Amino acid sequence: MTSTKPSVQTEQPASATALHVGTSDPLTLIMRNLRQSGIYIAFVVIVALFASLTHGVLLSPGNITNIVLQYSYILVLAIGMVILIIAGHIDLSVGSIVALTGAVSAVLVIQHDQPWWIGVVAAVAVGTAVGAWHGFWVAYVGMPAFIVTLAGMLLFRGLTLQVLNNVSLSPFPATYQKVASGFLNGLIGGQGYDAFTLLIAALAVAGYAVGVFRTRLARIRYEQPVESFPLFVARVLAVAAVVMYFAWQLAHARGLPIVLIILAVLVIAYGLMTKSTVFGRQVYAIGGNLSAAMLSGVKVRKVNFWIFVNMGFLAGIAGVIYSSRSNGAQPAAGNMFELDAIAAAFIGGAAVAGGVGTVVGAMVGGLIMAVMSNGMQLMGVEQATQSVVKGLVLLLAVAFDIYNKRRAGATR
């Protein structure tokens, strides 16, 4: 009588499994999440198109620096706007809040000779208070965000005119101007380039690689689909190449812009908040299915209140950046900023009905708008034509969202 040994299957660790699973078909990966994939493909195509049309000027060191400086405040607003849109709301008053916070800062720093940081703190505090005002009416009174913020757009534009007495104030001291126009250059040397900028970029790439690998392991652990390991490596290398090229151009211009550091900190912080915290999941739950969120115990009023406070806080930061960039405060500052921020969120993949969107997607959407605007300016395109093109791009982005929704419904 022969005995048979039972076969023993050893479970491979997730790190080992991560090297062998996933699909190798790029088309399958693109179609699996067409909304996000389409954003990145569109961004690459638009950059390549305008780089060709401007004979490479678009990607020159000086112009890349200018894009960062000129559109940073829109990107800051887009972070708060996409969170509101995910929750099913919108804010039409952010341009007026930018104007009001810049005006308050200018009055304190220019007229009353207060230190530059007093102006910054006051601007952010005023923006946060305005956000709390909106949050109260939306969350606790139950008024639609569209109406509340439309009223706020008129109200805070009028307050801006009163604070400035309908005149412009300038200039800010040099220290205040450095918030949006300053650079970190030469901290650790470099022959003809800024080594510190390259070091920060390399650390950012390393952090990204570790983060996406950990995400891949988590998806495998829960038996969710992932791309094959060679495609995963190719994606990381592609992102690394883009980031390092961008950093190389900055390092050969004026170094690392201070405003880019501010923006990077905000993107990382809010990216983690929306993806890895209970509050972030509750925002998605409210926008995805309000009734289900309430039945699940989500404190909807509290969450809605704080996302408007957050929008005001970010509008205050944007107001500081814009007033620093323009070296003054003007009664008409911030006009149409809300539309640029909304466009960035929708182009970046946010859904009109809420429940869908990412901070990174909003940043890519904002960069698409920035590259198009900068590219058309370099080509000498008239402002009227630029507005037409931006409007069409926004329309196509929303149409693409509707197509995705219908395609997803048809496959169920």
C-alpha positions as CSV (number, residue, x, y, z in Angstrom):
1,M,0.0,0.0,0.0
2,T,1.5,3.2,-1.2
3,S,0.9,6.5,0.6
4,T,0.5,9.6,-1.3
5,K,1.7,12.9,0.0
6,P,-0.8,15.7,-0.2
7,S,0.2,18.4,-2.5
8,V,0.9,21.7,-0.7
9,Q,0.4,25.0,-2.5
10,T,2.5,27.8,-1.2
11,E,1.0,31.2,-1.6
12,Q,3.3,33.7,-3.3
13,P,3.7,37.0,-1.6
14,A,2.0,39.9,-3.3
15,S,5.3,41.5,-4.2
16,A,6.2,38.4,-6.2
17,T,2.7,38.0,-7.7
18,A,2.9,41.7,-8.8
19,L,5.6,40.7,-11.3
20,H,3.5,38.1,-13.2
21,V,-0.1,39.2,-13.3
22,G,-2.1,41.7,-15.4
23,T,-2.9,42.4,-19.0
24,S,-0.4,43.3,-21.7
25,D,-2.9,44.8,-24.1
26,P,-2.6,48.6,-24.0
27,L,-6.0,49.0,-25.7
28,T,-7.7,47.0,-23.0
29,L,-6.1,49.2,-20.3
30,I,-7.2,52.4,-22.1
31,M,-10.8,51.2,-22.6
32,R,-11.0,50.0,-19.0
33,N,-10.8,53.6,-17.7
34,L,-11.4,55.6,-20.8
35,R,-12.2,58.8,-18.9
36,Q,-8.8,59.1,-17.2
37,S,-6.8,57.5,-20.1
38,G,-8.3,60.0,-22.5
39,I,-7.2,62.9,-20.4
40,Y,-3.5,61.9,-20.5
41,I,-3.6,61.0,-24.2
42,A,-5.2,64.4,-25.0
43,F,-2.6,66.2,-22.9
44,V,0.3,64.5,-24.7
45,V,-1.3,65.2,-28.1
46,I,-1.9,68.9,-27.3
47,V,1.6,69.5,-26.0
48,A,3.1,67.8,-29.1
49,L,0.8,69.8,-31.4
50,F,1.6,73.2,-29.9
51,A,5.3,72.3,-29.6
52,S,5.3,71.7,-33.3
53,L,3.3,74.8,-34.2
54,T,5.5,77.0,-32.1
55,H,8.7,75.4,-33.4
56,G,9.7,74.2,-29.9
57,V,9.2,77.5,-28.1
58,L,6.4,76.0,-26.0
59,L,8.9,73.6,-24.3
60,S,11.7,76.0,-23.9
61,P,13.0,76.6,-20.3
62,G,11.8,80.1,-20.1
63,N,8.3,79.4,-21.4
64,I,7.8,76.3,-19.2
65,T,8.6,78.6,-16.2
66,N,6.2,81.2,-17.5
67,I,3.4,78.6,-17.7
68,V,4.0,77.6,-14.1
69,L,3.9,81.2,-12.9
70,Q,0.9,82.3,-15.0
71,Y,-1.5,79.5,-14.3
72,S,-0.6,78.4,-10.8
73,Y,-3.6,80.2,-9.2
74,I,-6.0,78.5,-11.6
75,L,-4.6,75.1,-10.6
76,V,-5.0,75.9,-6.9
77,L,-8.6,76.9,-7.5
78,A,-9.1,73.7,-9.5
79,I,-8.2,71.5,-6.5
80,G,-11.0,72.9,-4.5
81,M,-13.4,73.1,-7.4
82,V,-13.0,69.4,-8.3
83,I,-13.8,68.4,-4.7
84,L,-17.0,70.4,-4.8
85,I,-18.0,68.9,-8.2
86,I,-17.3,65.4,-6.9
87,A,-19.8,66.1,-4.1
88,G,-22.3,67.4,-6.6
89,H,-21.8,71.2,-6.0
90,I,-20.2,74.1,-7.8
91,D,-18.8,77.5,-6.8
92,L,-19.3,80.5,-9.1
93,S,-17.8,83.0,-6.6
94,V,-14.1,82.0,-6.5
95,G,-13.0,84.8,-8.9
96,S,-14.6,87.4,-6.6
97,I,-13.1,85.7,-3.5
98,V,-9.6,85.9,-5.2
99,A,-10.2,89.6,-5.8
100,L,-11.4,90.3,-2.2
101,T,-8.6,88.4,-0.5
102,G,-6.0,90.1,-2.7
103,A,-7.6,93.5,-1.8
104,V,-7.5,92.8,1.9
105,S,-3.9,91.8,1.7
106,A,-3.0,94.9,-0.3
107,V,-4.8,97.3,2.1
108,L,-2.8,95.8,5.0
109,V,0.6,95.5,3.4
110,I,0.6,98.5,1.1
111,Q,-1.6,101.0,2.8
112,H,-0.9,100.1,6.4
113,D,2.7,98.9,6.1
114,Q,2.1,95.6,7.7
115,P,4.6,92.7,7.3
116,W,4.0,90.6,4.1
117,W,3.0,87.6,6.1
118,I,0.2,89.5,7.9
119,G,-1.3,90.1,4.4
120,V,-1.0,86.4,3.6
121,V,-2.6,85.3,6.8
122,A,-5.4,87.8,6.5
123,A,-6.1,86.9,2.9
124,V,-6.4,83.2,3.7
125,A,-8.5,83.9,6.8
126,V,-10.9,86.0,4.8
127,G,-11.2,83.4,2.1
128,T,-11.9,80.7,4.7
129,A,-14.6,82.9,6.3
130,V,-16.2,83.4,2.9
131,G,-16.2,79.6,2.4
132,A,-17.9,79.2,5.8
133,W,-20.5,81.7,4.8
134,H,-21.3,79.7,1.6
135,G,-21.2,76.4,3.5
136,F,-23.7,77.6,6.0
137,W,-26.3,78.5,3.4
138,V,-25.7,75.3,1.4
139,A,-25.3,72.8,4.1
140,Y,-27.6,74.0,6.9
141,V,-30.2,76.2,5.2
142,G,-30.4,73.8,2.2
143,M,-30.1,76.4,-0.6
144,P,-28.6,75.2,-4.0
145,A,-24.9,75.9,-4.3
146,F,-25.4,77.5,-7.7
147,I,-27.7,80.2,-6.2
148,V,-25.6,80.7,-3.1
149,T,-22.3,81.2,-4.9
150,L,-23.9,83.3,-7.7
151,A,-25.1,85.6,-4.9
152,G,-21.6,85.4,-3.5
153,M,-20.0,86.3,-6.8
154,L,-22.0,89.6,-6.8
155,L,-21.7,90.2,-3.0
156,F,-17.9,89.8,-2.7
157,R,-17.2,91.7,-5.9
158,G,-19.0,94.6,-4.4
159,L,-17.1,94.2,-1.2
160,T,-13.8,94.2,-3.2
161,L,-14.8,97.6,-4.7
162,Q,-15.5,98.9,-1.2
163,V,-12.3,97.6,0.3
164,L,-10.2,99.1,-2.6
165,N,-12.4,102.3,-2.8
166,N,-12.7,101.4,-6.5
167,V,-9.0,102.0,-7.2
168,S,-6.0,99.8,-7.7
169,L,-3.2,99.4,-5.0
170,S,0.4,98.7,-5.9
171,P,3.2,97.8,-5.5
172,F,3.8,95.1,-2.9
173,P,7.2,94.8,-1.2
174,A,9.7,92.5,-2.8
175,T,9.2,89.8,-0.1
176,Y,5.5,89.5,-0.9
177,Q,6.2,89.3,-4.6
178,K,8.4,86.3,-4.1
179,V,5.4,84.2,-3.2
180,A,4.5,83.9,-6.9
181,S,7.6,85.2,-8.6
182,G,10.4,83.9,-6.4
183,F,12.8,81.0,-7.1
184,L,15.0,78.6,-5.2
185,N,18.2,78.5,-7.1
186,G,21.8,77.5,-6.2
187,L,21.0,75.9,-2.9
188,I,23.3,72.9,-3.6
189,G,25.2,74.3,-6.6
190,G,25.3,73.1,-10.2
191,Q,27.3,74.2,-13.3
192,G,24.9,76.0,-15.6
193,Y,21.8,74.4,-13.9
194,D,20.2,74.2,-10.5
195,A,21.0,70.9,-8.9
196,F,18.4,71.4,-6.2
197,T,15.6,71.4,-8.8
198,L,16.8,68.1,-10.2
199,L,17.1,66.6,-6.7
200,I,13.5,67.5,-5.8
201,A,12.3,66.1,-9.1
202,A,14.2,62.8,-8.6
203,L,12.7,62.5,-5.1
204,A,9.2,63.2,-6.5
205,V,9.7,60.4,-9.1
206,A,10.9,58.0,-6.5
207,G,7.9,58.8,-4.3
208,Y,5.6,58.3,-7.3
209,A,7.1,54.9,-8.1
210,V,6.8,53.7,-4.6
211,G,3.2,54.9,-4.3
212,V,2.0,53.3,-7.6
213,F,3.7,50.1,-6.7
214,R,2.0,50.0,-3.4
215,T,-1.3,50.7,-5.1
216,R,-0.6,47.8,-7.6
217,L,0.1,45.4,-4.7
218,A,-3.2,46.5,-3.0
219,R,-5.2,45.9,-6.2
220,I,-3.6,42.5,-6.7
221,R,-4.4,41.6,-3.1
222,Y,-8.1,42.3,-3.7
223,E,-8.0,40.6,-7.0
224,Q,-8.6,43.7,-9.0
225,P,-7.4,44.1,-12.6
226,V,-3.9,45.6,-13.2
227,E,-1.6,46.0,-16.2
228,S,1.2,43.6,-16.8
229,F,4.5,44.3,-15.0
230,P,6.4,45.4,-18.2
231,L,3.6,47.9,-19.0
232,F,3.7,49.1,-15.3
233,V,7.4,49.7,-15.6
234,A,6.9,51.5,-18.9
235,R,4.3,53.8,-17.3
236,V,6.6,54.6,-14.4
237,L,9.5,55.3,-16.7
238,A,7.4,57.5,-19.0
239,V,6.2,59.6,-16.0
240,A,9.8,59.8,-14.8
241,A,11.0,61.0,-18.2
242,V,8.4,63.7,-18.4
243,V,9.0,64.9,-14.8
244,M,12.8,64.9,-15.2
245,Y,12.6,66.7,-18.6
246,F,10.3,69.3,-17.0
247,A,12.7,69.7,-14.1
248,W,15.7,69.9,-16.5
249,Q,14.1,72.8,-18.3
250,L,13.3,74.6,-15.0
251,A,16.9,74.0,-13.8
252,H,18.3,75.6,-16.9
253,A,16.0,78.7,-16.5
254,R,15.7,80.3,-13.1
255,G,15.5,77.3,-10.8
256,L,12.5,75.9,-8.8
257,P,9.6,78.4,-8.6
258,I,8.4,78.8,-5.0
259,V,4.8,78.7,-6.3
260,L,5.4,75.3,-7.8
261,I,6.4,74.0,-4.3
262,I,3.2,75.4,-2.9
263,L,1.2,73.8,-5.6
264,A,3.0,70.4,-5.2
265,V,2.3,70.4,-1.5
266,L,-1.4,71.1,-2.1
267,V,-1.7,68.5,-4.8
268,I,0.0,65.8,-2.6
269,A,-2.0,66.7,0.5
270,Y,-5.4,66.8,-1.3
271,G,-4.6,63.8,-3.4
272,L,-4.1,61.8,-0.2
273,M,-7.1,63.3,1.5
274,T,-9.5,62.4,-1.3
275,K,-8.1,58.9,-1.7
276,S,-7.0,57.7,1.7
277,T,-9.2,59.4,4.3
278,V,-12.7,58.8,5.6
279,F,-13.6,62.4,4.7
280,G,-12.5,61.9,1.1
281,R,-14.6,58.7,0.7
282,Q,-17.6,60.5,2.2
283,V,-17.2,63.3,-0.5
284,Y,-17.4,60.6,-3.2
285,A,-20.3,58.9,-1.5
286,I,-22.3,62.1,-1.3
287,G,-21.8,62.8,-5.0
288,G,-22.3,59.3,-6.1
289,N,-25.5,58.5,-4.3
290,L,-26.8,61.0,-1.7
291,S,-29.5,58.8,-0.3
292,A,-27.2,55.9,0.2
293,A,-24.6,58.1,1.8
294,M,-27.2,59.4,4.3
295,L,-28.4,55.8,5.1
296,S,-24.8,54.8,5.6
297,G,-24.4,57.4,8.4
298,V,-22.5,60.0,6.5
299,K,-23.0,63.4,8.1
300,V,-23.9,65.1,4.8
301,R,-24.4,68.6,6.2
302,K,-21.0,68.6,8.0
303,V,-19.2,67.3,4.9
304,N,-20.8,69.9,2.6
305,F,-20.0,72.7,5.0
306,W,-16.3,71.8,5.2
307,I,-15.8,71.4,1.5
308,F,-17.1,74.9,1.0
309,V,-14.8,76.1,3.8
310,N,-12.0,74.3,2.0
311,M,-12.9,76.1,-1.3
312,G,-12.7,79.4,0.4
313,F,-9.3,78.5,2.0
314,L,-7.9,77.6,-1.4
315,A,-9.4,80.7,-3.0
316,G,-7.5,82.8,-0.3
317,I,-4.3,81.1,-1.3
318,A,-5.0,81.8,-5.0
319,G,-5.7,85.4,-4.1
320,V,-2.3,85.7,-2.5
321,I,-0.6,84.1,-5.5
322,Y,-2.5,86.3,-8.0
323,S,-1.9,89.5,-6.1
324,S,1.8,88.6,-5.7
325,R,2.1,87.8,-9.4
326,S,0.3,91.0,-10.5
327,N,2.2,93.0,-7.9
328,G,-1.0,94.7,-6.7
329,A,-4.8,94.5,-6.2
330,Q,-7.3,95.5,-8.8
331,P,-11.1,95.8,-8.5
332,A,-11.5,93.7,-11.6
333,A,-9.1,90.9,-10.5
334,G,-10.3,87.4,-10.8
335,N,-12.8,87.9,-13.6
336,M,-13.7,84.5,-15.2
337,F,-11.4,82.6,-12.8
338,E,-14.3,80.4,-11.7
339,L,-14.9,79.3,-15.3
340,D,-11.3,78.4,-15.8
341,A,-11.3,76.3,-12.6
342,I,-14.6,74.6,-13.5
343,A,-13.3,73.9,-17.0
344,A,-10.1,72.4,-15.6
345,A,-12.2,70.0,-13.3
346,F,-14.5,68.8,-16.1
347,I,-11.7,68.5,-18.7
348,G,-9.8,66.5,-16.1
349,G,-12.5,63.9,-15.9
350,A,-14.9,65.1,-13.3
351,A,-18.5,64.0,-13.9
352,V,-21.3,66.5,-14.3
353,A,-23.5,64.5,-12.0
354,G,-20.8,64.2,-9.3
355,G,-19.2,61.2,-7.7
356,V,-16.3,61.0,-10.2
357,G,-13.1,63.0,-10.4
358,T,-9.5,63.3,-9.1
359,V,-7.2,66.0,-8.0
360,V,-4.5,64.8,-10.4
361,G,-7.1,64.8,-13.2
362,A,-8.1,68.4,-12.4
363,M,-4.4,69.4,-12.6
364,V,-4.0,67.7,-16.0
365,G,-7.2,69.5,-17.1
366,G,-5.8,72.8,-15.9
367,L,-2.5,72.1,-17.7
368,I,-4.4,71.4,-20.9
369,M,-6.1,74.8,-20.7
370,A,-2.8,76.4,-19.8
371,V,-0.9,74.8,-22.7
372,M,-3.6,75.8,-25.2
373,S,-3.7,79.4,-23.9
374,N,0.0,79.7,-23.9
375,G,0.5,78.0,-27.3
376,M,-2.2,80.2,-28.9
377,Q,-0.6,83.3,-27.4
378,L,2.8,82.3,-28.8
379,M,1.2,81.9,-32.2
380,G,-0.4,85.3,-32.0
381,V,-4.0,84.0,-32.0
382,E,-6.6,86.6,-31.2
383,Q,-8.3,86.5,-27.8
384,A,-11.7,86.0,-29.3
385,T,-10.5,82.9,-31.1
386,Q,-8.9,81.6,-27.9
387,S,-12.2,81.9,-26.1
388,V,-13.9,80.0,-28.9
389,V,-11.4,77.1,-28.7
390,K,-11.6,76.9,-24.9
391,G,-15.4,76.8,-25.1
392,L,-15.3,74.0,-27.7
393,V,-12.8,72.0,-25.6
394,L,-15.0,72.2,-22.5
395,L,-18.1,71.2,-24.5
396,L,-16.2,68.2,-25.9
397,A,-15.0,67.2,-22.4
398,V,-18.6,67.2,-21.0
399,A,-19.8,65.3,-24.1
400,F,-17.1,62.7,-23.5
401,D,-18.3,62.3,-20.0
402,I,-21.9,61.7,-21.1
403,Y,-20.6,59.2,-23.7
404,N,-18.7,57.3,-21.0
405,K,-21.8,57.2,-18.8
406,R,-23.9,55.8,-21.6
407,R,-21.2,53.3,-22.6
408,A,-20.9,52.1,-19.0
409,G,-24.7,51.7,-18.8
410,A,-24.8,49.7,-22.1
411,T,-22.3,47.2,-20.9
412,R,-24.1,46.3,-17.7
